[in-house]
Amino acid sequence: MGYRSLQHCVEDLERNGHLVRISQPVDPFLEVAAIHRRVFAAGGPAVLFTNIRGCEFPMVSNLFGTMDRVRFMFRDGLGAVQQLIELRSQPKEFFKRPWRYLGTPLSALTMLPAQVKNGPVLANRSTIGELPQLQSWPEDGGAFITLPQVYTENVDHPGMRRSNLGMYRIQLSGDSYKADHEVGLHYQIHRSIGVHHAAAIRSSKPFRINIFVGGPPSMTVAAVMPLPEGMSELTFAGALGRRRVRMIRQPDGLPIHADTDFCITGVVDPERLLPEGPFGDHLGYYSLAHLFPVLRVQSVFCRKGAIWPFTVVGRPPQEDTLLGQLIHELTGPLIPEVLPGVHAVHAVDAAGVHPLLLAIGSERYMPFVDPRRPQELLTQAHAILGQGQLSLAKFLLIVAQSDAPNLNVQDVSAFFAHLLARADWSRDLHFHTQTTIDTLDYSGAGLNSGSKAVIAATGPARFSLATELPSELRLPDGFSSPRVVMPGVLAVQGPRCPAPTFNSEVATRARSKMQKEVTAAMERFCDNVDASSPINAFRWVVVVDDSHFVVESLRNFIWAMFTRTNPASDIYGVQAFTEEKHWGCRGALVIDARTKPHHAPVLEEDPEITRRVDALAVRGGPLQGIV
């Protein structure tokens, strides 16, 4: 019937060979994160660190590090949740196979949170400074909670039924915060917590927040689920965990999860914004320091035997990749219901999720006309970009199912080949300018600010895709090392832009100053290529810092291409034109994917930490046979 607590989960994983203990002293400053990265990359077990320097609490990581382990942990609940979703998307199935859904009423019962008067989490009190001070990357601004469950309610509609449980990063320490009294709160644009915060400001009421860390792993999954606004994640956690979520009523505050390991309670200071960050994030770069809300800490609770769970984010794939895969498996069947005519959507993890969406839709408008020009696909593209977190997509590529019924949206190479053989750059590229993008994406003009591009392609293949370099290919001065990435895509090494600066204000000024130089190089490239150039045998020409790196793997290409480009400023073309405010080109599409002066720095380990952790894997070391 699911796990009662995180301790229950850890014991079960260890008993079944999914978890190992490391009793050797390890440091929460950089070291445990580096160990975690190696264990995850090796497809290794969950790791319980029982001897943390400077802290009495053990730490556990890599709980969600393999899909086999994820399915093992939720073996009692995944089927029930999938049945509930199946009934939601296809209610007639109940009458066709009623025996399949005999357990559905019990599953529905577990979705109701239970109000209790007390619970294990209230057994002990602690302080922020006594919690594990995890720092994952050398330039992080301090210690962070990386698996928080942040609970809020809407002051206009209080109560658990319409509460929000989200995973918004929490900075525990740093020069800006009063030690033990303040922590930093960071949330990305379009998150439900923002709606609750706005309601509190509008009503001039205190904005209370409870931060849970630990507890049954179903609560962690619930915190990252993209549920509709107004639908409580507590209901999902109950269904997945096969137990009602027990919440302790508080006379003067928000309810507290009874079975969590830690709980931090506080109120957002309405008069105080402080620099939060930097933080090594899931795009593979540092998110820089920006002003964000401050939480005034009221209480820190912890249960007896509390365990601190953590993860480490960075250039994908990381552990959060597996959580994304689980979410896709659970929510995929709902796509056609939420987005009529859309058959599949894939947020590409290698690009950092939000920078690149692939979609398969329908072309049903005027079926008596040969649909060589995208019609319904454009309607569906706008619908996709209007859906919650999908609205943060920077590149949305969409094709018609009728052109290739067996095309798999998860097969990125095949999808690209299908699209590039059909997309007409004179009409099929559509820009959304001066709009919002992911808070963590620094390719745009500023925080949350950038552009989007939609490429919609339908009809029969009409372009051949070059697979070899033409012998007569010549590049403009300053551009070199052409390499074929995949059919139809050529990577060219361009002149290096000035190095990024690790300061958001300086970066903004640098962008303004250097953009003319960056643009001039790309315009010079396109001006020196005409319609007869053999480079037009390629549909995409991507200008990069290191073409050898880009062609080493599809993962490298996707990461460099989509995390370092802002569509409106970085897309150029051979024989480009603007007609009735529509931009297009008649030759190759040229995309500047170089690192720009305003981009955030790439994540890199501290060399000393690397040597220290590598030594743990030698014969007789605690990581021998694991990494």
C-alpha positions as CSV (number, residue, x, y, z in Angstrom):
1,M,0.0,0.0,0.0
2,G,2.9,2.4,-0.6
3,Y,5.5,3.9,1.7
4,R,4.6,5.5,5.0
5,S,7.8,7.6,5.0
6,L,11.1,8.2,3.4
7,Q,12.7,5.8,6.0
8,H,10.3,3.1,4.9
9,C,11.3,3.7,1.3
10,V,15.1,3.7,2.0
11,E,14.7,0.4,3.9
12,D,12.8,-1.2,1.1
13,L,15.3,-0.1,-1.6
14,E,18.2,-1.3,0.5
15,R,16.6,-4.7,1.1
16,N,16.0,-5.1,-2.6
17,G,19.4,-4.1,-3.8
18,H,18.5,-0.6,-5.0
19,L,20.4,1.4,-2.4
20,V,23.9,1.4,-1.0
21,R,25.3,3.1,2.2
22,I,28.5,5.3,2.3
23,S,29.7,5.6,5.8
24,Q,33.0,7.4,4.9
25,P,32.9,11.1,5.8
26,V,31.8,13.3,2.9
27,D,31.4,17.0,2.5
28,P,28.1,18.6,1.5
29,F,30.2,21.4,-0.1
30,L,30.6,20.1,-3.7
31,E,31.7,16.6,-2.8
32,V,28.4,14.8,-2.4
33,A,27.1,16.4,-5.6
34,A,30.1,15.2,-7.5
35,I,29.6,11.7,-6.2
36,H,25.9,11.8,-7.1
37,R,26.7,12.9,-10.7
38,R,29.0,9.9,-11.2
39,V,26.6,7.4,-9.7
40,F,23.7,8.7,-11.8
41,A,25.8,8.6,-15.0
42,A,26.7,5.0,-14.3
43,G,23.1,4.0,-13.8
44,G,23.9,3.2,-10.2
45,P,21.8,2.7,-7.1
46,A,20.4,5.2,-4.6
47,V,23.0,6.4,-2.1
48,L,22.6,6.9,1.6
49,F,25.4,9.1,3.0
50,T,25.4,8.4,6.7
51,N,28.4,10.6,7.7
52,I,28.0,14.2,6.6
53,R,30.7,16.6,7.7
54,G,29.3,19.3,9.9
55,C,25.8,17.9,10.0
56,E,23.9,15.2,12.1
57,F,21.4,14.3,9.4
58,P,22.1,11.6,6.8
59,M,21.5,12.5,3.1
60,V,20.1,10.3,0.3
61,S,20.3,10.9,-3.4
62,N,19.6,9.2,-6.8
63,L,16.3,7.8,-5.6
64,F,14.8,8.5,-9.0
65,G,18.1,7.7,-10.9
66,T,16.7,4.8,-13.1
67,M,13.3,4.0,-14.5
68,D,13.5,0.5,-13.1
69,R,13.9,2.0,-9.6
70,V,11.1,4.5,-10.2
71,R,8.8,1.8,-11.2
72,F,9.8,-0.4,-8.3
73,M,9.2,2.4,-5.8
74,F,5.7,3.1,-7.2
75,R,4.8,-0.5,-8.1
76,D,1.7,-0.3,-6.0
77,G,0.5,3.1,-7.3
78,L,1.5,3.5,-11.0
79,G,-1.1,1.2,-12.3
80,A,-3.9,2.9,-10.3
81,V,-2.9,6.3,-11.5
82,Q,-2.7,5.2,-15.1
83,Q,-6.2,3.7,-14.8
84,L,-7.5,7.0,-13.4
85,I,-5.9,8.9,-16.2
86,E,-7.2,6.3,-18.7
87,L,-10.8,6.8,-17.4
88,R,-10.4,10.5,-17.6
89,S,-9.3,10.4,-21.3
90,Q,-11.6,7.5,-22.3
91,P,-14.5,7.2,-19.9
92,K,-16.3,4.7,-22.1
93,E,-13.6,2.1,-21.3
94,F,-15.2,1.6,-17.9
95,F,-18.3,0.1,-19.6
96,K,-16.3,-2.0,-22.0
97,R,-14.0,-3.6,-19.3
98,P,-15.5,-2.8,-15.9
99,W,-13.4,-5.6,-14.2
100,R,-10.3,-3.7,-15.1
101,Y,-11.3,-0.8,-12.9
102,L,-12.5,-2.6,-9.8
103,G,-9.9,-0.9,-7.7
104,T,-10.7,2.6,-8.9
105,P,-13.0,3.6,-6.0
106,L,-10.2,2.7,-3.5
107,S,-7.7,4.8,-5.6
108,A,-10.2,7.7,-5.5
109,L,-10.4,7.4,-1.7
110,T,-6.6,7.7,-1.3
111,M,-6.8,11.0,-3.2
112,L,-8.5,12.8,-0.3
113,P,-6.0,14.4,2.1
114,A,-6.6,13.4,5.8
115,Q,-6.5,16.1,8.4
116,V,-4.8,15.0,11.6
117,K,-3.8,16.7,14.9
118,N,-0.2,15.6,15.2
119,G,2.5,13.7,13.3
120,P,6.1,12.5,13.3
121,V,7.5,15.7,11.8
122,L,6.7,17.7,14.9
123,A,8.9,15.5,17.1
124,N,11.9,17.9,17.0
125,R,12.9,21.4,16.3
126,S,16.0,22.5,14.4
127,T,17.5,25.5,12.7
128,I,18.4,26.4,9.1
129,G,22.1,26.2,9.9
130,E,21.8,22.7,11.3
131,L,20.3,21.4,8.0
132,P,22.6,19.8,5.3
133,Q,24.3,22.7,3.5
134,L,24.4,21.2,0.0
135,Q,26.3,23.2,-2.6
136,S,26.4,21.5,-6.0
137,W,28.6,23.7,-8.2
138,P,31.6,25.9,-7.4
139,E,30.0,29.3,-8.3
140,D,26.7,28.6,-6.6
141,G,25.7,31.5,-4.3
142,G,25.3,29.3,-1.3
143,A,23.6,26.1,-0.1
144,F,20.3,25.1,-1.7
145,I,17.4,22.7,-1.1
146,T,17.2,20.8,-4.4
147,L,14.1,18.6,-3.7
148,P,11.8,20.9,-1.9
149,Q,8.1,20.6,-1.8
150,V,6.8,24.1,-1.4
151,Y,3.2,24.3,-0.1
152,T,1.1,27.4,-0.6
153,E,-2.6,28.3,-0.6
154,N,-4.5,31.1,-2.3
155,V,-5.6,33.6,0.3
156,D,-8.8,34.3,-1.8
157,H,-9.7,30.6,-1.8
158,P,-7.9,29.0,1.2
159,G,-7.8,25.3,2.0
160,M,-6.1,22.2,0.8
161,R,-8.5,21.5,-2.0
162,R,-7.0,24.4,-4.1
163,S,-3.5,24.4,-2.7
164,N,-0.3,24.2,-4.6
165,L,2.7,21.9,-4.0
166,G,5.5,22.8,-6.2
167,M,9.3,22.3,-6.5
168,Y,10.7,25.8,-6.4
169,R,14.4,26.1,-5.4
170,I,15.2,27.4,-1.9
171,Q,18.5,29.1,-1.1
172,L,19.5,28.3,2.5
173,S,22.6,30.5,2.8
174,G,24.4,33.3,1.2
175,D,25.8,36.7,1.8
176,S,22.5,38.4,1.4
177,Y,20.5,36.4,3.9
178,K,20.3,36.7,7.7
179,A,21.6,33.3,8.9
180,D,18.9,31.1,10.4
181,H,16.2,33.8,9.9
182,E,15.9,34.2,6.1
183,V,16.0,31.9,3.1
184,G,15.7,32.8,-0.6
185,L,12.7,31.7,-2.7
186,H,13.0,31.3,-6.5
187,Y,10.2,30.4,-8.8
188,Q,10.0,30.4,-12.5
189,I,7.5,32.3,-14.6
190,H,4.0,30.7,-15.1
191,R,4.2,28.7,-11.8
192,S,1.1,28.4,-9.7
193,I,2.9,29.8,-6.7
194,G,3.1,33.1,-8.5
195,V,-0.7,33.2,-8.7
196,H,-0.9,32.7,-5.0
197,H,1.8,35.3,-4.3
198,A,-0.1,37.8,-6.5
199,A,-3.3,37.1,-4.6
200,A,-1.7,37.8,-1.3
201,I,-0.2,41.1,-2.5
202,R,-3.5,42.1,-3.9
203,S,-5.3,41.3,-0.7
204,S,-2.6,42.8,1.6
205,K,-2.5,39.5,3.4
206,P,0.5,37.5,4.7
207,F,1.9,35.1,2.1
208,R,2.6,32.0,4.1
209,I,4.8,29.2,2.8
210,N,5.6,25.7,4.2
211,I,8.6,23.9,2.8
212,F,8.6,20.1,3.1
213,V,11.7,18.0,2.5
214,G,11.5,14.3,2.4
215,G,8.5,12.1,3.2
216,P,7.1,9.5,0.9
217,P,8.6,9.9,-2.6
218,S,5.1,10.3,-4.1
219,M,5.1,13.8,-2.6
220,T,8.3,14.6,-4.6
221,V,6.7,13.4,-7.8
222,A,3.5,15.3,-7.1
223,A,5.5,18.5,-6.6
224,V,6.8,18.4,-10.2
225,M,3.6,17.2,-11.8
226,P,2.1,19.8,-14.3
227,L,-1.4,19.7,-12.9
228,P,-4.1,22.2,-13.8
229,E,-4.2,25.4,-11.7
230,G,-6.6,24.8,-8.8
231,M,-6.1,21.1,-8.7
232,S,-4.2,20.1,-5.5
233,E,-1.0,18.0,-5.9
234,L,-1.9,16.3,-2.6
235,T,-4.6,14.3,-4.4
236,F,-2.1,13.0,-7.0
237,A,0.4,12.2,-4.2
238,G,-2.3,10.1,-2.4
239,A,-3.2,8.2,-5.5
240,L,0.4,7.5,-6.5
241,G,1.5,6.6,-2.9
242,R,-1.6,4.5,-2.2
243,R,-2.1,6.4,1.0
244,R,-4.0,9.5,2.0
245,V,-1.7,12.4,2.6
246,R,-1.9,13.3,6.2
247,M,-1.8,17.1,6.9
248,I,-1.6,18.6,10.4
249,R,-3.9,21.4,11.0
250,Q,-2.3,24.6,12.3
251,P,-4.4,27.3,14.1
252,D,-2.2,30.2,12.9
253,G,-0.6,28.9,9.7
254,L,-0.7,26.5,6.8
255,P,-1.2,22.7,7.4
256,I,2.0,20.7,7.7
257,H,2.6,17.3,6.0
258,A,2.7,14.9,9.0
259,D,5.0,12.4,7.4
260,T,7.6,14.6,5.9
261,D,11.2,14.5,7.3
262,F,11.6,18.3,7.6
263,C,9.3,21.3,7.5
264,I,10.3,25.0,7.3
265,T,7.5,27.4,8.0
266,G,7.6,31.1,7.2
267,V,6.1,34.2,5.7
268,V,7.3,36.1,2.6
269,D,8.6,39.5,3.6
270,P,6.5,41.9,1.4
271,E,9.1,44.7,1.7
272,R,12.2,42.6,0.9
273,L,13.7,41.3,-2.3
274,L,17.3,40.0,-2.3
275,P,19.7,38.6,-4.9
276,E,19.1,34.9,-5.1
277,G,21.7,32.7,-6.9
278,P,23.8,32.0,-8.8
279,F,22.8,28.4,-9.1
280,G,24.0,25.7,-11.5
281,D,20.7,24.7,-13.3
282,H,19.2,22.1,-15.5
283,L,20.2,23.8,-18.8
284,G,23.8,23.2,-18.0
285,Y,24.6,26.8,-17.2
286,Y,24.5,29.0,-14.1
287,S,21.3,30.9,-13.5
288,L,22.6,34.3,-12.4
289,A,21.7,36.3,-9.3
290,H,18.5,38.2,-9.5
291,L,16.1,39.8,-7.0
292,F,13.6,37.3,-5.6
293,P,11.3,37.1,-2.6
294,V,12.7,36.4,0.9
295,L,11.0,34.0,3.3
296,R,11.2,35.0,7.0
297,V,11.7,31.7,8.8
298,Q,9.4,31.0,11.7
299,S,10.0,27.3,12.6
300,V,12.1,24.4,11.4
301,F,10.7,20.9,12.4
302,C,12.2,17.5,11.8
303,R,11.1,13.9,12.6
304,K,13.1,11.4,14.6
305,G,15.6,9.7,12.3
306,A,15.1,12.3,9.6
307,I,16.8,11.8,6.2
308,W,17.6,14.7,3.8
309,P,16.9,13.8,0.2
310,F,18.7,15.7,-2.6
311,T,19.4,15.7,-6.3
312,V,21.8,17.6,-8.5
313,V,20.9,19.4,-11.7
314,G,23.1,20.3,-14.5
315,R,23.5,19.7,-18.2
316,P,21.0,16.9,-19.1
317,P,20.6,14.1,-18.7
318,Q,20.4,14.2,-14.9
319,E,18.1,12.6,-12.3
320,D,15.3,15.1,-13.2
321,T,15.3,13.6,-16.7
322,L,13.8,10.4,-15.2
323,L,11.1,12.4,-13.4
324,G,10.3,14.0,-16.7
325,Q,10.0,10.6,-18.4
326,L,7.7,9.4,-15.7
327,I,5.5,12.5,-16.1
328,H,5.4,11.9,-19.9
329,E,4.3,8.3,-19.4
330,L,1.5,9.4,-17.0
331,T,0.2,12.5,-18.8
332,G,0.8,11.5,-22.4
333,P,-2.7,9.9,-22.8
334,L,-4.3,13.2,-21.8
335,I,-2.6,15.2,-24.7
336,P,-5.4,14.6,-27.2
337,E,-8.1,15.6,-24.6
338,V,-6.4,18.8,-23.6
339,L,-5.2,19.7,-27.1
340,P,-7.7,18.5,-29.7
341,G,-6.0,17.3,-32.9
342,V,-2.5,17.0,-31.2
343,H,-1.3,13.4,-31.1
344,A,2.0,13.8,-29.2
345,V,4.3,16.4,-27.6
346,H,7.9,15.8,-26.6
347,A,9.9,18.3,-24.5
348,V,13.4,17.3,-25.5
349,D,15.5,16.8,-22.4
350,A,18.9,17.2,-24.1
351,A,17.9,20.8,-24.8
352,G,17.0,21.5,-21.2
353,V,13.2,20.7,-21.8
354,H,11.8,24.2,-22.4
355,P,14.0,25.3,-25.3
356,L,12.7,22.6,-27.7
357,L,9.3,21.0,-28.2
358,L,8.5,18.5,-30.9
359,A,4.9,17.8,-31.7
360,I,2.7,15.8,-34.1
361,G,-0.7,17.2,-35.0
362,S,-3.4,16.8,-37.5
363,E,-4.3,18.5,-40.8
364,R,-8.1,18.2,-41.1
365,Y,-9.0,21.7,-42.4
366,M,-10.5,21.5,-45.9
367,P,-9.7,17.8,-46.4
368,F,-10.6,18.0,-50.1
369,V,-7.6,20.2,-50.6
370,D,-4.1,18.9,-50.8
371,P,-2.6,20.2,-47.5
372,R,0.8,21.3,-48.8
373,R,0.6,24.4,-46.6
374,P,0.3,24.1,-42.8
375,Q,-3.2,25.1,-41.7
376,E,-4.5,23.3,-38.7
377,L,-1.0,22.7,-37.5
378,L,-0.6,26.4,-36.8
379,T,-3.8,26.5,-34.8
380,Q,-2.5,23.6,-32.8
381,A,0.9,25.2,-32.3
382,H,-0.8,28.2,-30.7
383,A,-2.8,25.9,-28.5
384,I,0.3,24.2,-27.3
385,L,2.0,27.5,-26.5
386,G,-1.0,28.4,-24.5
387,Q,-0.7,25.5,-22.1
388,G,1.1,26.1,-18.7
389,Q,4.7,25.1,-18.8
390,L,4.5,24.4,-22.6
391,S,4.1,28.1,-23.0
392,L,7.8,28.5,-22.2
393,A,8.9,26.6,-25.3
394,K,11.4,28.6,-27.4
395,F,11.4,26.4,-30.5
396,L,8.2,24.4,-31.4
397,L,8.5,22.1,-34.4
398,I,5.3,20.5,-35.5
399,V,4.4,18.1,-38.3
400,A,1.3,16.3,-39.5
401,Q,0.6,12.7,-38.5
402,S,-1.0,11.9,-41.8
403,D,2.3,12.4,-43.6
404,A,4.0,9.7,-41.6
405,P,1.6,7.7,-39.3
406,N,4.5,5.8,-37.7
407,L,6.7,8.8,-36.9
408,N,7.7,8.7,-33.2
409,V,8.0,12.1,-31.6
410,Q,10.7,10.6,-29.2
411,D,12.9,9.7,-32.2
412,V,14.6,13.1,-32.5
413,S,16.8,12.3,-35.6
414,A,13.9,10.9,-37.6
415,F,11.7,13.8,-36.6
416,F,14.3,16.3,-37.8
417,A,14.7,14.5,-41.1
418,H,10.9,14.4,-41.7
419,L,10.6,18.2,-40.9
420,L,13.6,19.4,-42.9
421,A,12.5,17.5,-46.0
422,R,9.2,19.4,-45.9
423,A,9.6,22.8,-44.3
424,D,9.7,25.8,-46.7
425,W,11.7,28.6,-45.1
426,S,9.8,31.2,-47.2
427,R,6.6,30.5,-45.4
428,D,6.8,27.9,-42.6
429,L,8.8,29.7,-40.0
430,H,6.8,31.9,-37.6
431,F,8.1,34.2,-34.9
432,H,6.7,35.3,-31.6
433,T,8.8,38.3,-30.5
434,Q,9.1,40.3,-27.3
435,T,7.6,37.5,-25.3
436,T,8.4,35.3,-22.3
437,I,10.8,32.4,-22.1
438,D,12.1,30.2,-19.3
439,T,13.5,32.2,-16.4
440,L,16.6,30.0,-16.5
441,D,17.3,30.7,-20.2
442,Y,19.8,33.5,-20.8
443,S,19.8,33.4,-24.6
444,G,17.2,36.2,-24.8
445,A,17.2,39.9,-24.1
446,G,16.8,39.6,-20.3
447,L,15.2,37.7,-17.4
448,N,12.1,35.9,-18.7
449,S,12.4,37.9,-22.0
450,G,13.1,36.5,-25.5
451,S,11.3,35.1,-28.5
452,K,9.9,31.9,-30.0
453,A,9.9,30.2,-33.3
454,V,7.3,27.8,-34.7
455,I,8.2,25.6,-37.6
456,A,5.2,23.8,-39.1
457,A,5.6,21.4,-42.0
458,T,3.2,19.2,-43.9
459,G,2.7,17.5,-47.2
460,P,5.1,15.3,-49.2
461,A,8.9,15.6,-48.9
462,R,10.1,18.3,-51.3
463,F,13.7,18.9,-50.3
464,S,16.6,16.4,-50.5
465,L,18.9,16.4,-47.4
466,A,22.6,16.5,-48.1
467,T,24.7,14.0,-46.2
468,E,28.2,14.9,-47.4
469,L,30.3,18.0,-47.8
470,P,30.2,19.3,-51.4
471,S,33.8,19.3,-52.7
472,E,33.4,22.9,-54.0
473,L,32.2,24.3,-50.7
474,R,33.9,27.6,-49.8
475,L,33.2,29.5,-46.6
476,P,33.5,33.3,-45.9
477,D,36.6,34.5,-44.1
478,G,36.5,33.8,-40.4
479,F,34.3,30.6,-40.8
480,S,35.8,27.2,-40.9
481,S,35.6,23.5,-40.1
482,P,32.3,22.6,-41.7
483,R,31.0,19.2,-40.5
484,V,27.8,17.3,-41.3
485,V,25.7,16.9,-38.1
486,M,22.9,14.9,-39.7
487,P,21.2,14.7,-43.1
488,G,20.4,18.3,-44.0
489,V,22.3,20.0,-41.2
490,L,25.7,21.5,-41.4
491,A,27.8,22.9,-38.5
492,V,30.3,25.6,-39.2
493,Q,32.8,27.0,-36.8
494,G,32.4,30.8,-36.5
495,P,34.5,33.6,-35.0
496,R,34.4,33.5,-31.2
497,C,32.3,36.1,-29.5
498,P,33.8,37.8,-26.4
499,A,33.6,35.7,-23.3
500,P,30.5,35.8,-21.1
501,T,30.7,37.6,-17.8
502,F,29.4,36.2,-14.5
503,N,27.3,39.2,-13.6
504,S,23.8,39.9,-14.8
505,E,24.1,43.7,-15.0
506,V,27.4,43.6,-16.8
507,A,26.0,40.9,-19.1
508,T,23.1,43.2,-20.0
509,R,25.4,46.1,-20.9
510,A,27.8,43.7,-22.7
511,R,24.9,42.4,-24.8
512,S,23.9,45.8,-26.0
513,K,27.5,46.8,-26.8
514,M,28.6,43.6,-28.5
515,Q,25.4,42.7,-30.4
516,K,26.3,44.8,-33.4
517,E,29.6,42.8,-33.7
518,V,27.8,39.5,-33.3
519,T,25.1,40.4,-35.9
520,A,27.7,41.8,-38.3
521,A,29.6,38.5,-38.5
522,M,26.4,36.6,-39.3
523,E,25.2,39.1,-41.9
524,R,28.6,38.9,-43.5
525,F,28.3,35.2,-43.7
526,C,24.9,35.3,-45.4
527,D,25.9,38.2,-47.7
528,N,28.8,36.1,-49.0
529,V,26.6,33.1,-49.8
530,D,24.2,33.3,-52.8
531,A,21.6,31.1,-54.3
532,S,24.1,29.1,-56.3
533,S,26.3,28.2,-53.4
534,P,26.7,24.5,-52.6
535,I,26.0,25.3,-48.9
536,N,22.3,25.5,-49.9
537,A,22.4,21.7,-50.2
538,F,21.9,21.9,-46.4
539,R,18.6,23.1,-45.0
540,W,20.1,24.2,-41.7
541,V,23.5,25.8,-41.3
542,V,24.4,26.2,-37.6
543,V,27.3,28.5,-36.7
544,V,28.9,27.2,-33.5
545,D,32.0,27.7,-31.3
546,D,33.3,24.2,-31.9
547,S,32.0,22.2,-34.8
548,H,33.9,19.1,-33.7
549,F,32.1,19.1,-30.3
550,V,28.7,19.6,-32.0
551,V,29.0,16.6,-34.3
552,E,30.3,14.2,-31.6
553,S,26.7,13.3,-30.7
554,L,23.1,14.3,-31.2
555,R,23.0,15.3,-27.6
556,N,25.8,17.8,-28.1
557,F,24.2,19.3,-31.1
558,I,20.8,19.7,-29.5
559,W,22.3,21.3,-26.3
560,A,24.5,23.8,-28.2
561,M,21.9,24.6,-30.8
562,F,18.8,25.2,-28.6
563,T,20.3,26.6,-25.4
564,R,22.4,29.3,-27.2
565,T,19.9,30.7,-29.6
566,N,17.2,33.3,-29.3
567,P,15.1,32.9,-32.4
568,A,14.4,36.5,-33.3
569,S,18.0,37.6,-32.9
570,D,19.9,34.5,-33.9
571,I,18.1,33.2,-37.0
572,Y,19.4,34.4,-40.4
573,G,19.1,33.1,-43.9
574,V,20.4,33.0,-47.4
575,Q,18.4,35.3,-49.6
576,A,16.4,36.5,-46.7
577,F,13.3,38.8,-47.2
578,T,10.5,40.4,-45.3
579,E,7.1,40.5,-46.9
580,E,3.9,41.7,-45.2
581,K,5.9,41.6,-42.0
582,H,6.6,37.9,-42.5
583,W,10.3,37.0,-42.5
584,G,11.6,34.1,-44.6
585,C,14.5,33.0,-46.8
586,R,14.9,31.2,-50.1
587,G,18.2,29.5,-49.4
588,A,19.6,27.7,-46.3
589,L,18.4,28.7,-42.9
590,V,21.5,30.0,-40.9
591,I,21.4,29.9,-37.1
592,D,23.9,31.5,-34.8
593,A,24.4,29.1,-31.9
594,R,27.7,30.6,-30.7
595,T,28.1,31.5,-27.0
596,K,27.2,35.2,-26.8
597,P,28.6,37.8,-24.3
598,H,25.4,37.9,-22.3
599,H,25.1,34.1,-21.9
600,A,25.5,32.5,-18.5
601,P,28.7,30.4,-17.9
602,V,28.8,26.7,-18.5
603,L,28.9,24.4,-15.4
604,E,32.2,22.9,-14.6
605,E,33.4,20.9,-11.6
606,D,36.2,22.1,-9.3
607,P,39.3,20.1,-10.4
608,E,40.3,19.3,-6.8
609,I,36.8,17.9,-6.0
610,T,37.1,15.9,-9.2
611,R,40.3,14.3,-8.1
612,R,39.0,13.7,-4.6
613,V,35.9,12.0,-5.8
614,D,37.6,9.9,-8.5
615,A,39.9,8.5,-5.7
616,L,36.8,7.1,-4.0
617,A,36.2,4.7,-7.0
618,V,39.6,3.0,-6.8
619,R,40.0,-0.5,-5.5
620,G,38.8,-0.7,-1.9
621,G,37.1,2.7,-2.1
622,P,33.4,3.2,-1.2
623,L,32.5,3.8,-4.9
624,Q,34.3,0.7,-6.3
625,G,32.0,-1.2,-8.6
626,I,29.4,1.6,-8.5
627,V,30.9,4.1,-10.9
